[in-house]
Amino acid sequence: MGHDYNVRRGSPDPLERAISKNYLNEAELESVLKTIEAFPPIVFADEARSLEEKLADAALGNAFLLQGGLCAESFKEFSANNIRDTFKIILQMSVVLMFGGQMPIIKVGRMAGQFAKLRSDPLEEKNGVKLSSYKGDNINGDAFNEKLRIPDPQRMIRAYCFAAATLNLS
């Protein structure tokens, strides 16, 4: 069951308004969202339900939640070695916590899709030049360059592929 990604700037849905206001070409945005909607889910419903049950155990004090990963991922730093090293650290930490706490550890990786960055200011200024803020590789480029700072919906497809590849390595 998919979301109807009929994104419009005047939509009553706040998520649709937030997505659409970043992009200049609404038709291209809608095309990309429909493409992504046709892709397999990154996380399956049974995995989410299983995690929900485990989190309930943690809320009751019967397990410990360990969350690790980056606050924001970048396309430039995407590599099998970086993914492996992050998993390795999370697993090492979970072993220490399990022996120290004598309870199950719920391991959650904050990765495989952290390609966007919220910004409090829509503009960034350098040497008197104002450009759109860098909003994460999912949206625009980090170089202070007018062309790269234009939000590009095609980046969402690349982010989906990186997220799927990350989970394939887990």
Secondary structure, 3 states (H helix, E strand, C coil): CCCCCCCCCCCCCHHHHHHHCCCCCHHHHHHHHHHHHHCCCCCCHHHHHHHHHHHHHHHCCCCEEEEEECCCCCCCCCCHHHHHHHHHHHHHHHHHHHHHHCCCEEEEEECCCCCCCCCCCCEEEECCEEEECCCCCCCCCCCCCCCCCCCCCHHHHHHHHHHHHHHHHC
